[in-house]
Amino acid sequence: MKNLSGQKRQLSIVNILLLYGVYIIYIILFAVITSFSPGFVTPVNLIHLLTQASVTIIVCAGNAFVLLTAGIDMSLGSVAFFGPALAAFLLTNVAIQPWAAICVIVLTGILLGTLNGLIVKQFNIYPLITTLGVLFAGRGLGQYLIQGGVKVFPNEIQFFGNSSVLGVPVPIMIALVFLVGGQFILAKTSFGRQVVAIGDNEEAASKSGINVGKVKLLVYIISGFAACVAGLVLTARVSVVDAATGKDLEFDALIALVLGGVSLFGAKGTVFPGAFIGAVFLTTIFNGLVASNASPYLFPVIKGVAIFLAIFVDTTKTRRNVHSIFRVRDISSQYATSEEVGMNK
């Protein structure tokens, strides 16, 4: 009995670390950064941190729906780049109005998301392959449109990245809308329940009457829409679009979502606080590196390690859940067998 209770304590500690390890590490990281840089926790710097994280938060709020269906969208960075690149091309060569350029950015993201969803739905091609194709095509077309140069946006577009309303930066307000809206859709609507059901067991969801193809199409549209809005905020913040816009954004979103508890295997996770915590955590890491004057060449290394650790933890949590299910089934079958033996006697 003592050995069994010891194992239970050990399992509970491991489970706590797996479930809340990111939060524990974030608190420790925050404390370490604060000790080396006391000015890090000032209201101004915290608002700056949230403003920096806003682009990742927006992308994560949309992409969470894709991961929850056990899908993946690797085209996020290209979608965030191609929309502004097309808008910049039209502003320069066709002289469209700034409001029309904003509409172009948003519609481009929705169309690319629809393209991803239709290919996955109609041709049943693995999402990784589909979205990688859109990633390379979108990045190439965007670079062709701007011809490798830098395009400056007018003030009307810069409003979405550099302005404030009642003292709150517009990027934070947009991120907040995506967080609240995304979590509401996920937790309070039948569509959100269908998303989770598909990620949990697609075959069972289909047999229960859920239109799996339609839901998958919609989650990629949501992801594309979030990516293009993130691209709008990103380019508005720096006032320009160039070949580096949105680069590696898909990896940042993937790391942030998994760190925030959204499983790559579907059905588990939240937009808030999950996606929010992951995005802020990732931004804090890189802010801390900048504050400590770390070499920029280390950033990709740290990002790679973060991807590995996030996927490792997610895989471990999933396996432990599977193993616990098997243990319960084994115990149930043994119990049923013992009952049958007793009845036969």
Backbone torsions as a table, in degrees:
resi	resn	phi	psi	omega
1	MET	NA	-40.3	179.8
2	LYS	-63.1	-41.3	179.8
3	ASN	-62.9	-40.4	179.8
4	LEU	-65.4	-43.3	179.0
5	SER	-66.1	-35.3	176.2
6	GLY	-63.8	-41.1	177.9
7	GLN	-64.9	-39.2	179.2
8	LYS	-63.1	-41.9	178.5
9	ARG	-63.4	-41.7	-179.8
10	GLN	-63.1	-43.2	179.7
11	LEU	-64.6	-39.6	-179.0
12	SER	-66.3	-38.4	178.2
13	ILE	-64.5	-44.8	178.6
14	VAL	-61.7	-43.3	179.5
15	ASN	-62.1	-41.0	178.6
16	ILE	-62.8	-43.4	179.3
17	LEU	-64.1	-40.0	179.8
18	LEU	-68.0	-39.1	-176.0
19	LEU	-79.9	-40.1	-172.6
20	TYR	-119.1	11.4	-177.8
21	GLY	-59.5	-39.3	-179.3
22	VAL	-61.6	-42.6	-179.4
23	TYR	-66.5	-40.4	178.8
24	ILE	-63.7	-45.5	179.7
25	ILE	-63.7	-39.1	-179.2
26	TYR	-63.9	-41.9	178.9
27	ILE	-62.6	-44.1	178.8
28	ILE	-63.3	-45.7	-179.7
29	LEU	-60.6	-44.3	-179.9
30	PHE	-61.3	-41.3	-179.7
31	ALA	-66.1	-40.9	-179.6
32	VAL	-64.6	-47.2	-180.0
33	ILE	-61.7	-40.9	-179.6
34	THR	-63.9	-38.0	-179.4
35	SER	-66.6	-34.5	179.5
36	PHE	-85.2	-25.8	-178.3
37	SER	-137.7	85.3	-176.1
38	PRO	-56.5	-29.4	-179.2
39	GLY	-73.4	-2.7	-177.1
40	PHE	-66.4	-29.5	-174.3
41	VAL	-95.8	12.8	177.2
42	THR	-70.4	150.0	179.5
43	PRO	-53.7	-40.4	-179.1
44	VAL	-62.3	-43.9	-178.3
45	ASN	-71.0	-35.9	178.6
46	LEU	-66.5	-38.2	175.7
47	ILE	-65.4	-39.1	176.9
48	HIS	-63.1	-39.3	178.6
49	LEU	-62.9	-45.7	179.7
50	LEU	-66.1	-35.5	177.8
51	THR	-64.9	-42.3	177.1
52	GLN	-64.0	-38.6	-177.5
53	ALA	-76.9	-13.1	-172.0
54	SER	-58.8	-39.9	-179.4
55	VAL	-62.5	-46.3	178.5
56	THR	-65.3	-38.2	178.9
57	ILE	-61.6	-45.8	-179.2
58	ILE	-61.3	-47.0	179.5
59	VAL	-61.8	-44.4	-178.3
60	CYS	-64.4	-37.8	-179.2
61	ALA	-60.9	-34.1	177.4
62	GLY	-85.0	-42.9	-176.1
63	ASN	-70.6	-20.3	177.5
64	ALA	-56.7	-36.5	-178.8
65	PHE	-65.4	-36.0	177.8
66	VAL	-66.5	-47.1	-179.5
67	LEU	-64.4	-34.7	-179.1
68	LEU	-67.0	-21.3	174.0
69	THR	-90.0	8.0	-176.1
70	ALA	69.1	25.3	174.4
71	GLY	-100.3	-172.7	177.8
72	ILE	-154.0	144.2	179.5
73	ASP	-128.2	105.5	-178.3
74	MET	-98.2	9.2	-177.1
75	SER	-97.8	5.4	-171.4
76	LEU	-57.7	-46.2	-178.7
77	GLY	-63.7	-39.2	179.6
78	SER	-70.2	-37.7	176.6
79	VAL	-63.7	-43.4	179.0
80	ALA	-65.1	-23.3	179.9
81	PHE	-92.2	-44.1	-172.0
82	PHE	-66.0	-40.9	179.4
83	GLY	-58.2	-54.0	176.8
84	PRO	-62.3	-34.8	178.9
85	ALA	-64.6	-43.1	177.3
86	LEU	-64.7	-42.1	178.6
87	ALA	-62.4	-41.9	179.2
88	ALA	-64.4	-39.7	178.1
89	PHE	-61.9	-44.6	-179.1
90	LEU	-69.8	-35.9	176.6
91	LEU	-62.8	-38.5	-176.5
92	THR	-79.6	-43.1	-169.7
93	ASN	-100.4	-23.7	-178.5
94	VAL	-114.1	-12.5	179.4
95	ALA	59.5	44.4	176.0
96	ILE	-72.5	162.0	179.2
97	GLN	-74.7	153.4	179.6
98	PRO	-55.9	-39.2	179.7
99	TRP	-64.0	-34.2	177.1
100	ALA	-69.2	-35.1	177.7
101	ALA	-64.4	-38.9	177.4
102	ILE	-62.8	-43.0	177.6
103	CYS	-62.2	-38.6	178.6
104	VAL	-61.7	-44.4	-179.8
105	ILE	-59.8	-48.1	-177.2
106	VAL	-66.2	-46.5	-178.4
107	LEU	-65.1	-35.0	178.3
108	THR	-62.7	-43.6	178.6
109	GLY	-63.3	-41.4	179.2
110	ILE	-65.0	-41.1	-179.8
111	LEU	-66.4	-41.8	178.6
112	LEU	-67.7	-37.4	174.8
113	GLY	-63.5	-40.7	176.9
114	THR	-62.6	-40.8	178.2
115	LEU	-60.2	-46.8	177.0
116	ASN	-57.7	-48.5	-176.9
117	GLY	-64.6	-40.3	-179.1
118	LEU	-66.3	-40.8	179.3
119	ILE	-65.0	-43.6	178.7
120	VAL	-64.5	-41.3	-176.6
121	LYS	-73.0	-51.2	-171.5
122	GLN	-78.5	-38.9	-174.3
123	PHE	-105.1	-4.3	177.7
124	ASN	53.9	36.5	177.0
125	ILE	-83.5	139.5	-177.8
126	TYR	-55.3	131.1	-175.3
127	PRO	-54.4	-35.2	179.8
128	LEU	-59.2	-45.7	-179.1
129	ILE	-66.7	-45.5	-178.9
130	THR	-58.8	-52.1	-174.5
131	THR	-73.0	-27.3	173.0
132	LEU	-65.3	-38.1	176.8
133	GLY	-61.4	-44.5	178.3
134	VAL	-67.5	-34.7	177.5
135	LEU	-57.0	-53.0	-176.7
136	PHE	-70.4	-40.5	-179.6
137	ALA	-66.0	-44.7	-179.6
138	GLY	-64.8	-42.2	179.4
139	ARG	-64.6	-42.9	-179.6
140	GLY	-65.7	-45.0	179.9
141	LEU	-65.0	-39.7	178.7
142	GLY	-63.1	-41.9	178.6
143	GLN	-66.4	-34.8	176.4
144	TYR	-64.0	-40.8	-177.7
145	LEU	-65.8	-39.4	-178.7
146	ILE	-94.0	-4.3	175.8
147	GLN	56.2	37.4	176.7
148	GLY	71.9	6.6	-178.2
149	GLY	-97.8	-163.2	179.6
150	VAL	-122.3	127.3	-179.8
151	LYS	-111.5	130.0	-178.4
152	VAL	-94.8	136.4	179.7
153	PHE	-93.4	150.6	177.7
154	PRO	-71.4	169.1	-175.5
155	ASN	-61.5	-31.4	-179.0
156	GLU	-62.0	-33.3	177.9
157	ILE	-83.1	-35.2	179.1
158	GLN	-62.5	-19.6	178.3
159	PHE	-54.7	-37.2	-175.6
160	PHE	-72.5	-9.0	-179.5
161	GLY	-121.3	-23.6	-170.8
162	ASN	-123.6	6.4	-177.2
163	SER	-109.1	167.0	178.0
164	SER	-131.3	151.2	174.5
165	VAL	-125.1	118.8	-176.4
166	LEU	55.8	36.0	177.2
167	GLY	83.8	-2.8	-179.9
168	VAL	-104.0	123.5	179.3
169	PRO	-57.4	139.5	-178.8
170	VAL	-58.2	-41.1	177.9
171	PRO	-56.8	-38.2	178.4
172	ILE	-66.6	-39.7	179.5
173	MET	-64.0	-41.9	178.4
174	ILE	-65.0	-43.3	178.4
175	ALA	-60.6	-40.1	179.6
176	LEU	-63.5	-41.1	177.5
177	VAL	-60.3	-43.1	-179.8
178	PHE	-67.6	-38.7	179.1
179	LEU	-64.9	-50.7	-178.2
180	VAL	-65.9	-46.4	-179.6
181	GLY	-63.9	-43.7	-179.7
182	GLY	-63.7	-44.3	-179.7
183	GLN	-68.0	-36.6	177.6
184	PHE	-63.2	-46.6	179.1
185	ILE	-60.9	-42.7	-176.7
186	LEU	-68.5	-42.4	-171.4
187	ALA	-94.2	-24.5	-169.7
188	LYS	-117.6	1.9	-178.1
189	THR	-121.7	158.6	177.7
190	SER	-65.4	-31.9	177.7
191	PHE	-61.6	-43.4	178.6
192	GLY	-61.6	-40.8	178.0
193	ARG	-66.4	-35.1	177.8
194	GLN	-67.1	-38.6	177.1
195	VAL	-58.6	-48.2	-179.7
196	VAL	-65.5	-39.8	-179.4
197	ALA	-63.1	-40.2	178.7
198	ILE	-65.9	-42.0	178.5
199	GLY	-65.9	-31.0	-179.8
200	ASP	-75.4	-46.1	179.8
201	ASN	-161.7	99.6	-175.0
202	GLU	-63.7	-41.0	-178.8
203	GLU	-64.4	-44.5	178.8
204	ALA	-65.3	-37.9	178.7
205	ALA	-63.1	-41.1	178.3
206	SER	-63.7	-42.9	-179.7
207	LYS	-67.3	-24.9	180.0
208	SER	-83.1	-0.3	175.8
209	GLY	104.3	1.9	179.1
210	ILE	-76.5	132.4	176.7
211	ASN	-79.1	88.9	-173.2
212	VAL	-60.2	-43.7	-178.9
213	GLY	-60.9	-42.4	179.9
214	LYS	-65.6	-43.6	179.9
215	VAL	-63.6	-42.6	178.9
216	LYS	-62.7	-41.0	177.5
217	LEU	-59.6	-45.2	-177.4
218	LEU	-65.7	-37.6	-178.5
219	VAL	-68.2	-32.8	177.3
220	TYR	-74.4	-31.6	174.2
221	ILE	-65.6	-43.9	177.3
222	ILE	-59.8	-44.0	-179.8
223	SER	-63.5	-43.0	178.6
224	GLY	-65.1	-39.9	178.2
225	PHE	-62.8	-45.6	179.5
226	ALA	-63.5	-39.5	-179.1
227	ALA	-65.1	-40.5	-178.8
228	CYS	-70.7	-35.7	176.2
229	VAL	-66.1	-40.2	176.1
230	ALA	-61.5	-39.7	176.9
231	GLY	-63.6	-38.4	176.9
232	LEU	-62.4	-47.0	-179.7
233	VAL	-65.0	-42.2	-178.2
234	LEU	-62.7	-49.1	-179.0
235	THR	-70.5	-31.4	177.5
236	ALA	-67.7	-34.5	-179.9
237	ARG	-65.5	-42.3	-178.8
238	VAL	-94.6	-5.9	175.5
239	SER	72.5	0.8	-178.1
240	VAL	-141.0	164.5	170.2
241	VAL	-124.4	132.7	177.0
242	ASP	-142.4	-176.1	-173.8
243	ALA	-63.5	-19.5	-177.9
244	ALA	-90.8	-4.5	-177.5
245	THR	-62.0	126.9	176.9
246	GLY	75.8	5.1	-177.9
247	LYS	-63.5	130.8	178.8
248	ASP	66.6	13.0	179.7
249	LEU	-63.2	-33.9	179.1
250	GLU	-64.9	-34.3	178.8
251	PHE	-74.2	-38.3	176.3
252	ASP	-60.5	-43.6	179.8
253	ALA	-64.9	-41.7	-179.8
254	LEU	-61.9	-47.4	179.2
255	ILE	-61.0	-48.5	-176.3
256	ALA	-61.6	-42.8	-178.1
257	LEU	-66.2	-45.1	-179.6
258	VAL	-68.0	-39.7	175.3
259	LEU	-61.4	-32.6	-179.9
260	GLY	-83.9	5.4	174.3
261	GLY	95.7	7.3	176.1
262	VAL	-86.2	117.8	-172.5
263	SER	-78.2	139.7	173.7
264	LEU	-66.9	-17.7	-176.9
265	PHE	-94.3	4.3	173.9
266	GLY	89.6	162.8	168.8
267	ALA	74.2	-14.1	-176.0
268	LYS	-122.7	128.8	176.3
269	GLY	137.2	168.5	-179.5
270	THR	-137.4	156.8	172.0
271	VAL	-76.3	-45.4	173.5
272	PHE	-130.7	126.7	11.5
273	PRO	-90.6	-5.3	-171.4
274	GLY	-53.5	-64.0	-177.6
275	ALA	-61.4	-37.2	-179.7
276	PHE	-63.8	-50.0	-179.2
277	ILE	-60.8	-44.5	-179.5
278	GLY	-61.3	-43.9	-178.8
279	ALA	-66.5	-42.9	179.6
280	VAL	-67.9	-38.3	178.4
281	PHE	-59.4	-48.5	-178.6
282	LEU	-62.7	-43.1	179.5
283	THR	-64.7	-38.4	179.0
284	THR	-63.4	-39.8	179.2
285	ILE	-58.4	-49.6	-176.2
286	PHE	-72.9	-31.8	173.5
287	ASN	-64.1	-40.9	178.0
288	GLY	-63.0	-38.8	178.2
289	LEU	-65.4	-41.2	178.6
290	VAL	-65.6	-43.3	-179.3
291	ALA	-63.3	-30.4	-179.4
292	SER	-91.3	8.5	178.7
293	ASN	58.2	36.5	177.6
294	ALA	-70.1	152.1	179.4
295	SER	-63.9	132.0	179.2
296	PRO	-62.7	-19.8	178.6
297	TYR	-70.5	-16.4	178.6
298	LEU	-82.4	-18.2	-174.9
299	PHE	-58.9	-48.3	178.0
300	PRO	-61.8	-33.9	178.7
301	VAL	-64.6	-46.8	179.9
302	ILE	-64.3	-38.1	178.1
303	LYS	-64.1	-40.9	177.7
304	GLY	-63.3	-43.6	177.4
305	VAL	-62.4	-40.7	179.5
306	ALA	-62.8	-41.0	177.4
307	ILE	-60.8	-47.0	-178.8
308	PHE	-61.4	-48.0	-177.5
309	LEU	-65.0	-40.1	-179.6
310	ALA	-63.4	-45.2	-179.9
311	ILE	-68.7	-36.9	178.7
312	PHE	-62.5	-45.8	179.7
313	VAL	-65.0	-42.7	179.9
314	ASP	-62.6	-43.4	178.9
315	THR	-64.5	-41.6	179.7
316	THR	-63.0	-43.8	178.2
317	LYS	-61.2	-42.7	-179.5
318	THR	-64.5	-43.2	179.7
319	ARG	-64.4	-39.4	179.8
320	ARG	-65.3	-37.1	176.6
321	ASN	-64.2	-42.2	178.8
322	VAL	-64.0	-44.5	-179.4
323	HIS	-63.2	-39.7	179.6
324	SER	-65.2	-35.7	177.3
325	ILE	-63.4	-44.7	180.0
326	PHE	-63.2	-38.2	179.5
327	ARG	-64.8	-41.4	178.5
328	VAL	-62.5	-42.4	179.7
329	ARG	-64.3	-40.7	179.3
330	ASP	-62.7	-44.0	179.9
331	ILE	-63.8	-41.6	-179.9
332	SER	-62.7	-42.6	-178.7
333	SER	-68.1	-37.6	178.1
334	GLN	-65.6	-40.1	179.4
335	TYR	-64.1	-42.9	179.3
336	ALA	-64.2	-40.3	-179.8
337	THR	-64.4	-41.0	-179.6
338	SER	-66.7	-34.6	176.9
339	GLU	-65.7	-41.7	179.4
340	GLU	-63.2	-41.0	178.8
341	VAL	-62.0	-43.2	179.7
342	GLY	-63.6	-38.3	179.6
343	MET	-68.9	-36.6	-179.9
344	ASN	-66.6	-33.4	179.8
345	LYS	-67.7	NA	NA
